[in-house]
Amino acid sequence: MNKIIQYFLIILATITLSQANAQQRTLSGKVIASEDNSPLIGVSVIVKGTNIGTSTSVHGTFKLNVNKGTILVFSFIGYETREVEIGKNTDFNISLNTAVNALGEVQIVGSRNASRTKLNSAVPVDVIDLKTLQESAPQVSVTQLLQYVSPSFHSSVSGGGDAASATSTAQLKGLGVDQVLVLINGKRRHKSSNINWGGLGNGATGYDLNSIPTGSIERIEILRDGAAAQYGSDAIAGVINIVLKKSTEELSLTSTASTRRRGDGTTTRTSTNYGIKLGDKGGYLNLTGEFATQAVSLPVGNDDAGVYIGPAYGGGANTRGFDQIYTKEIDDAIIASRGIDRHFFDQRGGTNKSIDGLLFYNASIPLKEGVELYSFGGISHRNSQFTAVYRLPGWTERNNTFIYPDGFLPAMDNIISDKSFAVGLKGKVQDWNVDFSNVFGRNDFANVISNSLNASLGLKTPRKFDAGSYNASQNTASLDFSKYFSKSLKGINVAFGAQYRVETYQIIAGEEASYSKADLRPIYGVDLTTGGIPYLTNLGSTPLNGLSPGSQIHAGFRPSNEVNVRRSIAAGYADVELNVTDKWLVSGAVRIENYSDFGNVTTYKAASRYSFEDWLGIRGSYNTGFRAPDLAQFYYTETSTTFQNGVAIDQVTANNVNPATKALGIPSLTPEKSKGYTFGFTSQPIKNIEFTIDAYKIDIEDRVGNTGRFSATDTNLPEDVRNLFIQTGTVQAKFFYNSFSTSTKGLEFTGSYKFSLPNGANAAVLVGGNFLQTELTKVNTPKGLEAYRYIIFDESEQARVTTNIPSQKVTLQGTYGKDRLNFLLRTVYFGSVTNVTQLNANFPKPDYFYQTFSPVWITDISASYKITPKIQATIGANNLFNVLGDYSIPAPGSNIIRNPGPGASQAGTNTGVQPFVRLSAKF
């Protein structure tokens, strides 16, 4: 150790002497604006590759002492950055040109005009620089990064648990997770194969944005306007376009770790990005690898939140509370004798235990002048483990005390594999830009149940089950043409193209023990022939002992659930942008699509923008849209456990082609159709300030959702529905249906102010907000089911689409950077939400309990320090003030089995204060 210290001191002394002996020079000069020769105040002047720098004075002058470096970098908000070789010069007179797109970054989404920017667009677009957020924000996943910066974006882990808790769904403007389209580099992305239950996406498939490594992303563009006429199905609420990195000759490393208040739920994410030049004509290969972990989390709130307080060991604990026969004192004595306490029966918190590995690439090779071969894609493998409600020893129909004397906590491992590959060729043909591409994507979801049992099998039950799997794929071939005619009026951009897409969906059955109902026995009756001879007739089946079937937490897929289906979609579109004058832009698009399973759909869009002056413009649009029901919504069937009033209930979700669905009178699914309107203002009063405000209205007809729950106790249900209950061992059933229509109105605003301070520091203030209201406009009750109006579309489903997400969201963010230090302070207001809990399945109208949860402010803070010019350390916290929101209130007369905890997660997750540390390096 002493030798190491000696070597260190020798090296330090050598460095100090060499620096002292280095030749130091004083550089000075003046920086002016090229358009009027006025001095520029606060221009950053830095020696490239070092931390040596200064800023210009009120007279535009600067003075700087240097002893190394060969290039000076001059940068200022609103102007083009300029690099100047130092050489032997000591005096510099520099002029900076105005940056054409200083704040209005060039966008891809929403326009096929290559020079369109977010500020001169006819429709609202957010352009989000993810690189900056990765360095300073507490969040690490794509969905949570967007949650805290985009006012229209909302993301949440499903409240329904099971497989849905493995993915974070995403939505825009409070609409469905399947009513937003995701693109990668402007190309359609495939969806997750998983149907989400509970939360935002009840009965819907969405996009798994977290299968894309954050380190691979250059920026994210969010088109906040309907665009089905431009991009096809799903783009009712808008489009999210993820633009991948193209950088080369730079190695970026980032590693982040965070934990929660009680030391639980620790998360880590490490990302590596490196770009390689391919040839000497601008080709590149950019690679990103990412590894992430999430540890087990405990319930939020005080240390007693979520603790089980009902009967644990007494028989029938699932259906009754303490009474004169089985008292709390008896139960507590048994718990103490087992050497445990009531925390033994705790549920885990709102995040899954998980391990993620992701790899992505983005590449381009110029083949000859004006011709480029490009490709991008990646693969991710993720294991996410959800643990359900603890199965208590006294739950006699769900537990076998010979196997689990103290009950058990069943776990569901979702093994998620995601693959994507895109390849294309683009260039010019007769002055037309031509882009031919093919994009393939596939998502696989396997379900493994452990620490569980099939109660109906008795002692023969396994404890681990293969519950089956499902997958979905999408292959899209596109041919796109575009050309800008500069001499027509003030310029016309014309685009048209065709697309052919094939979608598949498959369900693979699990092992028999994962779904079987082992106590089913045939029922026989005795009848007589006309000659008086008795014979037996099969009257069906009946359960003998009432024990719960299948693997606890999630029953496996049956052979009868297996499907392997596909459909094809052919589409053609035309898109025109016309600059009528220098101030007036008009655009329009039309698209025709043909689906092999339900025919043709035509959509169109018109938009316009007028600039009164450079500092003020108005814009508006009208669009029609549609969303084709996903194949999963046609064919997915599952059996799971839900809880009503503290009581576990087994329920089945029947797909749209199930005989029970048809017998009930529920028709086949049809496309959702929409009409959207926007009107707004844009302003850039000076070069470093911009502001936008847009009002919108979106009317959607025949939205696909899940019906409420039909009960096995209803003797009026058709025989096929009653047989469904018997075969699956369930007592409630729900179905997919185009059950309702809605109207959403809202107002969005964004603003930014970026400036430099006299001390050389750079600062920025960003604001944004979204205020919306969604109303139910119609309920579609099938003919013959009028008596089931409040079950076809129940109050909990109505709350999901109208009040389960905040109707107000405001983001306020400030950043400050000087020399080696950077600071971020951000607070986000999430408005109130109202949750509805179903207490039973009474006919004709179930009972519900409503609770409104108060608004919350979630505050983040971080501080970054550049240890060297290439290495930066960051510390901070998400939810600095540990805001948890209101605690749940038990429904009057309900079976209270757990201490209440914080009940709503307006911010998408509810973790309390979560400190983090991050180390970043660039070489």
N, C-alpha and C positions, 0 to 999 in steps of 0.2 A: 504493500500500500504506500509506503514512504517513497519507493522508486517512482510509482505512478505520479505522486504529488510533485516530485522533483522534475520529472519529464514535463508535466503540465506547466510548472513555473518557467522552465526554460523556453517552452513554446510560446507562452504568453509574453515573456520578455522580448523574444525575437520579433514577434508581431508588433509590439509596442515601439521597439527601436526602428523597425522598418517603416512604420507609419510616421514616426517623428522625423525620419530622414527623407520621406517622400517630398517631392517638389509640390508645393501648394500654390495654386493660382487663384486670382479673383476674377470672376466673370461678371459682366454687367451689361445692361442693355435696356431696351424699351419694346413693349408689345402693343401693337395698334390693330384696330379693325380694318380690314382691307377695303370695306365698302365706303367708309367716310374718314379714315385715318384718325379716328378718335382713340384715345388711350383706353386700354382694357384693364380694369381693376380686378385683382384677385385671380389672375391667370396662374395656374400651377406650372412651375418650372422645376423639373426633376432630372437628375443625371440618370439615364437609363440603366437599369440593373442594380441601382443602389437606393438607399433611403435619403440621399443627399438632395435637398430641394428647398425651394422657397416659393413665394408668390409675389405678384406685381403690386406696387403701391398705388395710391390714388392717382398718380401721374403715369401709371403704366410701366414704371421702371422697376428693375430688380437688380440685386447684387448677390453673388453666390461664390463661396470659397470651395474649391474642388482640389482633390489630389489624385483622383482616379476617374475613369470613365471616358468614353469617346463621343457620346451622343447626348444632346439636351432634348427633352420632350416637353413641348408646350401644349397644355390642354385647358379647355374652358367650356363650360356648359353653353351649348348653342353654336359652337364653332368647331371646325374640323381640327383634330389633333395634328400637330406638326412636329417632325423630328429633324434636328439640325446637327450636323457633325461639328464637334468642337474644334478639332484641328489645333492650329496655333493661335486662333482668334481669342480675344478677350472681350471684345465689344460686339454685341448682337442687336440688330434692329429687325424685329420680326413682325410680320403682318399675318393675321389669321383670317381665313375665309369662313363665311357663314356656312354652317352645316345644313344641307337641304333637309335632312331627316333627323334633326337634333333630338326631338322628343317623339316624333311620329315615326317609330321604327317601321321598316318595310315589313309587310305582313304577307302571309301566304293564304290564310283562310278568309273566306268571304268574298274574295275577288280573284279573278284570273288575270288581272292586270299586274304585271311584274313591278310596276312603280307605285302601286297603291300603298299608302301608309295608314296607320290607325287613326290619324287625326283628320285626313281628308276622305275617309271612307264614308259611304252613304249609310252604313249600318254600324252599330257600336261594336268595337273590338278592343279587348284588353291584350296587351303584349307584356308578358311577365318574364323578366330576366331571372332564370333559376340559379345561375351561377352565384349571383350576389346573395340570394337567400340561403344557399347552401353554406355560405361562409358565416352568416350571422344569425339565422333564425334557429330557434330551439327545435323545430320540427325537422324530420328527416325523410318521411315518406312523401310521395307525390301528392296524395290526397290531403294530408295534413298541411303541407306547405301552401297549397291552394286555398285551403279552408281559412287561413288567416290573412290572405292578401286580396282575394277576389270577393267582392261583396255579393255577387250573384251565385257563387259556387257554394255548395253545401255537401258535406260528406259525413257519414256516420257508419259505425259498425252496427250491424243488424241487432236489434233488441230481441230477435227471435232465437238467437243462439244457433246450435247445431252447425251445419256446414256454412250457413250464411255469415257466421261470425268470423270466418276465415278471410273474408273480403270486405274492403271498405267501399261501399257504393258511393257514386257521385251523381249530383244532380245540379241543374241550373234553374233559377227562378222558381224554386219550390215545386217543380214538376217531377215526373217519374224518373227513376234511374235509367229507364229504357227509352226515355224521350230526349236523350242527348246523344249526339254522334261523336265518336272519337276518331281522329286521324293521326297517323304518324307520317311526318314529312309530306302532308297533304294527301296521304293514301288511307283508305278505309281500314280501320283496325277491327279485329275479330272480338267478339264478346266472350265473357266467361260462360261456361256451360252450367253454372250453378244458379238455381232459383233461390232468390232471397226470401226469407220469411221474417216478418216483423219489421219494425223500423220503417225506413224510407221505401224499401223495395218489395213490399209484400206481394209475392207471386210474380216477380219480375226478374229477368236476367239483365245484368248491367255490365259495365266495363271494369276489368280489374286493373286499374292504373298502377297499382303497386307491384305488378309483374314487370314493370319497366324500371330499370335502375335510375335513380335520380342523377347519378354522376354522368349519365349519357346524354342529358338534356341540356340543350343550349338555351331554349326559351319555350314558353307555352303561350299560345294564342287562343283566346276565348272569344268566339263570335257569339254575342248575346242577341241573336236574332234567328228566327226560323229560317232554315236553309235546305229544306227537302228538295226544292226545285233545282238546287245546285249539286247536292250530294246524295240525295235519296232518303230512304227510310231512316227513322229515329231522330232526325234533325229538327224536331218540333220546337224544343226549347233553345237550341243553339248547337254549336260545334266547338269541341276542344281539339286543337291541333298541337301536337307535340313535335317540336323541331329538334332533331338530334345534332350533336356536336360534329364539327368538321375540322377542328384544330389539329395541327401536326407538330411534331418535334417538341412536345411539351408533355411531361409526366405530372399528373395531378393525383395527390393522395389526400383522402379525407377520412377521419375516423371520429365518430361521435358516440358518447355514452351518456345515458341519463337514468335517473332512478326516481322513485316516488318517496313520499314523506316517511313511510314506514320501512324504507329500504327494500321494498318489493317492486315487482314489475320492471326490473332493470332492462333497458333496451340498449343495443349497440348496433351501429351500422358503419361499415368500412367500405370505401369506394376507391377504385383505382381507374384512372382514365389515361390513355396514351394514344397519340396519333402518329401515323407513319406516312411519309410522303411516298406516293406511287408515281415514279417517273418525274420529269421536270416540267410538266405542263399543267400542274395544279391538281393532279390526282391525290387521293388520300385514303387512308384506312384508319378510322377512329374506333378504338376498342375500350369497353368499360366492363369491369368486373365488380361485383358488389356482394357483400356477405352481411347478413343482419340476423340478430337474435332478439327474442322477447321472452323475458322470464315470467313466471307465475305472478299474478297480481292478487292482492287482497281487496276486499270491499272498501270503497272510499267512505269517508265520514269519520266519526269518532270510533274508538276501538271496539265498541259494542254494536256498531251498525251492522245489520245483517245476521246477528247471532240468532241461532234457532232457539225458540223459547217454548215450543209446543211439546206434546208427548213424543218421546223418542223410542222407548222400548215397549210401550203398551200396545196391545193388539188393536188394530184399526186406527193407528196414529194418523193415517192419511185422511181419515174421514171424520174424526171426532177430536174434541179438545179434552182437557182434564175434567174429571167428574168425581163423584163421591166414591166410585169403585177404584178408579185409577187416578190418583192425585199427583200433583207436582212433586210432593215430598217423596213419594215412592219412586218416581222417575229420576229425581235428583240422586236418590240413594243408589239406584242401579248405575247411573253414570259414574258416580264416585267410586263404586266398587270395581268398575272396569278400568280405573286409573286414567280417566279422561275428563274433559270438561265440555261445555257446550260449544266452544270454538272448534271442537273436533268435527262438528257438522256444518261448518262454514261453507258457503259457496265461495268460489274464486271471484275476482273482480271482473271488470268489463273488458279485459284484453286477454287474448289467448297466449299460451306458450307457443313459440314458433321459432323456426330456423329457416332462413331464406338464402338461396344462392342464385345470383342472376348474372347473365353475360349478354352483352349487346354489342352490335357493331354498326358502323355507318361508313360506306365506301363509295368512291367514284373514280372512274378511269376515263380520261379523255382519249377517244380512239383516233380522232382526227379533228381538224378545225371545225368547231361547232357541233360535234357529236360526242355524247357522253354515255358511258355505261355506268349505271349506279345500282347499288344494292344496300339493303339494311335489314336488320332483324335481330333475333336473339332467342335465348332459351332461359327459362327460370324453373327452379325446382324448390318448392316450399312445403314445409310440414307445419301445419297449424293444429294445435290440440285444444279442443274445447271441453271443459268439464261442466256437467249439468248440475241440477239440484241434487243434493245428497239424498240417496235412497236410504231411509231410516230403517233400523232393525224392526220397528213395529209396523212397517208398511207390509202387511201380511200378503197382499196380492202381488207385490213387486219384489220382495226380498225372500231369500231362503236363509234362515239363521244358521243352518248347518254349514253353509258355505261362507256367509258373511255375518258372523255373530253381532257385529256392531254396525251393520249396514255397509254401504259402499258408495264411492263417488265415481260414477261411470265417466269414461273419457272417450272422446271421439277425435281420432286423428284424420285430418283431411290432407291427403297427399296430392298437391296441385302441381301439375306440369304444364307449362305454357311454352309454345313454340311459334315462331313467326319467321317468315322469309319473304323478302320483296326483291324483285329484280326488274330493271327497266332500262330502256334506251331512249334518249331524247336528243333532239337536234333540230336542224332547220331543213325544210323541204320547200323549195319555191317561196322562200321568205316566210313560211309558216313554221311556228314552233310545234313540233310533233313529239308526243310523249307516249310511248307504248310500255305498259307495265303489267306485272302479275304479282299479286300479294296473296300469300297463304298463311293462315293462322289456325292453330288448334289448341284447345284447352281441355285438359283431362283432370277429373276430380275423383279420387278414390277415397272410400270411407272405411276406416278400420276402427272397430269398437273394442275397448279393453277395460279391464276391471269392472266387468258387467256380468249379466246372466240373462237367460231366458227362463223366467219364473215358471212357465208352463211345462218346461222339461224336467222340473224337479232336480234331483241330484245328478242327472245325466247332462246337465247344461254345461257348455263350454264357458270360459270366462273371457275369451277373446274371439271376435267375430270379423270375418270379411263380409261387410254389409253391401258389397257391390260398388259399382262405379258408373260414371257417365262422362261423356265427352261431346264436344261440339267443334266443328271446324267451318272455315270459310275460305273460299278461294275466289279472288276477284281479278279479272282481266280487264284492263282499260286501255282505250285508245283516245287520246286527247289532242285537239288542234287549237291553236290560238295565234292571233296576229293583231298587231297594232297598226292602224292606218293613220298616220300623223297628219296627212293632208286633207282628211275628211272633217269638215267643220274644225273643231279644235282637238280632234283626235277621237278615234273609235277603236275599242278593243273588242274583237269578235272571238268567241270560243265555242267549240262544239265537240261532241265526242260520243262514244258508246262504251257500254260496260256490260260484262256478263259475269254473274256471280253464282256460285254453288254453295249452299249451306247444308250441313249434315248434323244429325243429333242421334246419339246412341245411349241406351241404358243397358248395363250388364248386371245380371242378377247376382246376389250374394249367396253365401252358403246357406243351406236349408235352415240351420239352427238360428240364423239371424232374423228370420221372418216367420217361422212356423208357430202355429197355435196347436200345441201338442195335446190339449184336452178336448179337441173337437171329436164328437162321436156322431155317427149317423142316426137319424130318427126313422123308425119304421112304423108303418100303420098296417092294419089288417083290413083287407077288403074281400069281397066275395065275387066270384064269377057268376054269370047268369045261371050256371048249373048249381050254384051254392057251394062251390069249392073255395075255401079260404086261400088267400095269397098275400105276400108282404109287398107294401109299396114304400118307396124311399121318399120321405117327407123333408129331406134336407139334413142339416147338421145343427148341433147345439153344443156350447161349451159346458163342461161338467163342473169345473172347480173355480172358474172365474179368475184364474191366475193370468197375469199380463203376458201377452205373447211377444216373441221376438226379442232382439237384443235391447236392453234398457238404454235409453237416451235417444236411440234412433234405430228403428227396425230396418232390416235389409230389404233390398229390392227382390221381388218374387219373379219367377220365370214369366208369369203372366204380365209383369211390368216391362219386360224387355222390348225395346224398339230399336230399329236401325233405319232411320228415315232421312230423306234429302229433298231439297227443292232447288229449283233454278230460277234466276231472275235476270231478265234482259232489260237494258235501259238505254235510252238515248236522251241527250240534252243539248240545249243551245243557250248561250249566255252572252249578252251584249252590254258593254259600257260605252256611253256616248258623252263626250264633253261638248255640250251644245255651245257653250261659251267658255271663257276662262273661269267663270264663276259658277257655272251650272253643270252638274253631272246628273245623268239619267242612266239607270241600268235596269235590265230585265232578264229573266231566265224562265225556261220552261223545260219540264222533264216528263218523259213517259216511261213507265216501268211495267213489265209484265211478269207476274208471279205464276209459277206453274201450278200452285195450289189454290189461288183465288182470283186470278185474272189481272186486268189492267188497272193502273192508277196513274192519273195525270196531275201534276202540281205546277204552280207557276209563282213567280215573284216579281215585284216591281219596287224600285227604290230610287230616291233622288236626294241630291244635296245641293244647296245654294250658298255661296260665300258672299255675304254682303261686303265684308272687308276681310283683311288678313286675320283680324282678331275675332270674327264672328261668322258662324255658318249655321244653317238649319238643315235638318235631314229627316227623312221619314221613309217608311217601307210598308208594304203589304205583301203577305205571303200565304199560300195554302200549303199544308203539310200532311204527312201521314206517317203512321208507324205500323209496320206489318207485325202481327203477333209472332213471337219467336217460336221455333219448333218445340222448344222445351215447354212452352205454355200449352201447346197442343197435346204433348205426349208424356209429360212428367207426372208420376204418381209417387206418393211417399206416405209412410206411417210414422208418426212422431207423438211425443207427449207434450201437452201444454198444461198450464195451471190456471184454474178458475176458482177464485175465492179460497186460495190455498190448497185446493184439492187437485191431484194429478188426474188428467183426462187424456186417454188415448184417442187420437183422431186420425183420419185418413184424408188425404187430398187426392181426388180422382181427376184424371186427365180429361181432356175435352172429347176423346173418342171412347171413353169407358161406357159400357152398356148402362150403368147406373145414371150417368150424365144424360144420356139420351132418354132413358125412361122417365127421368125427372122433368124433361121438357126443356132443357137448356140447349140452345142452338149452337152451331159451330161458330168458332171465333171469326171475326171480321176485322179489317184494318181500322185503327183509330184515325180520325181525320181532324184536321185543325185549320184555323184561320188566325193569323197573327198580324198585329199592327204595332208600329213604333213611330214615335215622333220625338225629335230632340234637338239640342243645340250643342255646338262645339265652339270653344274659344281658346285662343292663344294670344292674350293681350301683349305679352312680351316673350322673348325667345325661350325663357326658362320657366314659364308658367303655362299650364294647360288645364282646361276644365271641360267636362262633358256632362250633360244631363239628358236622360232619355226616359220617356214614358212608354209603356207597352201594355198590350192586351192580347191574351191568347185564349181562344175558345177551342176546346177539344171535345169531340163527340165520340161516344161509345168507347170509353177507356176500358182496357182489360184489367180486371182485378180478380180477387178471390171473393166468393160469396161468404156470407156468415156460415155458422155451423148448423147443419141439420142434425137432429137428435135421433138416436136409435129408439128412444121411447115413443116416438111419433108413429102411431099405428097406421096413419094415412099415407105414408110414403110407399112408393111402388115396390114390388117384390125384388127387383134388381138392386135397389138401394138397400133394402133390408139384408139381402144376401151379401152385399159389400161389407156391412158391419160384421156379419158372422164370419166371413172368410178372413178378415183382417184382425178380428178381435178388438175392434174399436167401438166407440159409443157415439162419436160425432164425425160428420163428413162435411167437406167443403169442395167447391168446384170453381174452375176458371170460367169467366164469362165477361162479355162486353157489358158491364152492369151499370155504368154511370157516365155522365158528362159533366164537365166543369168549365168555369170561366175564371181566368187569373188576370188581375190588374196589378200594375206596379210602376214604380219610379226608381231609376238607378242614377247615381252620379259618381263621377271619379274626378280627382284633381291632383295635381302635383306641382310642387315648387322646388326647383333645384337651384342652388346658389353657392357661391364661394364667399368666404369671409376674409376680411383684411389680414387675418393672421395666417392665411394660406390654407385654412380648413375648407373642406367641401361638406355641404349639408343638403338635406332633402326632406321635404314634408309631403307625405302622401295621404290622401283621404279618399274614402269611398263609402257608398251606402246603397242599400237595396231595401225598399219598402214594398211589400206585396200583400195581396189578399186573394185567396182562392175560394170560390163559392161553388157549391153543388147546384147544377142547373137541371138535372134530369136523372131519374132512376129507370132503368129498363127492366121491367118485370115481365118475364115470359108469360104468354097466354096460358091460363090454367093454374098459375102459381101466385095469383093475386093475394091470397091469404098469407103468402110467405114474403111479402114486401120487405119487412124489417129483418129478414134473414138473407134474402137475395143481396141486399146491400145494407149492412148493419152499421151501427153508430161508431164502432171502433174503426171500421174501414173509412168512414166519412172523416173521422178525426185524423186518420193517417194522411189523407190528401189535402186537408184544410188547416189543421192546427198543430200537427206533430213536429213541424220545423218552425224556427223563428220567422215571424213575418216582418221583422226588422233586423237589419244587420248593418253595423257601421264600423269601419276600420279607420284607425288613426295611427300613423306611423311616422317616426322621425329618425333620421340617421345623421351621424356626425363623424367625419374622418379627418384626422390631421397626423401627418408624419406616420408613426407606427401604430397609432391608436384609432380604433373605429368603435362606435357605439350604436346600438339599436334600442329604441324604446317604442313599444307598440301596445295598443289596447284595442280590443274588439268588443263591441256591444252585440250581444245576442238577445233578441227580444223574447218575450214570454211564449210558452207553449202550453197546450192543453192536451193531456193524455186521457184516454178513455179505457177503462178496464172492464172487460166483460165478466159478469159474475156468474152467469148460468146460460143455458141454452133453452130457456122457456119459450114456448109457442103461445101466441104468434109473435111476441116481442120480448127478447131477452132483457135482463136487467143490467145496467151499466153504472159505473162510478166514475165521475169526472173530477179531475184535479188540474188546476192551472198553476204552473210553475213560474215564478217571478223572473224578470230579465236578469242577466249577469253581465259583468264586465270582466273579461279575461285579459290580463296584462302580462306581456313578455318583456324581458330585458336581456341584453347581452353586451359584452365588452370583448373586443379582439385586440391582440397585440402582436405585431410582427417581430418575432424573436430575431429573425434574420430577414433579408429581402425575400427569401423563398419559403420561410416557415412561419406560420401564424397559429397562435393559440387563442381559443375563445372559451369564455365561461358565461353562464347565464341561467335563466330559468323560464320555463313555461308556467303560466298561471302563478305569477310571483306572489300574489296575496292569498293563495289557497282558497279560491272561491269555489264552493261546492254546489251552490244552489239550494233550493228548498228540499226538505226531507219529505218522503212520501207520507201520505195520510191514509191509514187503513180505512177501507170502506165500512160504513156503519153495519154492525152485525156480522162482519166477516170473520172467518176463522184465522185469527192473528197467530202466525207461527214464527215470525221473525221480527226482531227489532227493526224499525224503519231506518232507512239510510237515504242519502241524496237520491232523488227519484228521476231527475231529468238530465239530459246531456245535450243542452242546446249547442254546445261547441263541438259536437260529434263524438267526443269521448269525455269521460269524467274521471280524471286521475288526480286532481288536486295539484299542489305545487310539485313541479318536476324539474329539479336542477339538472344542468347538463354541462359537459366539457367536450371540447372539440380540438383536434389538432389537424391542420391543413398544411400541405406542402406542394410547391410547384417547382419543377426542375426542367 
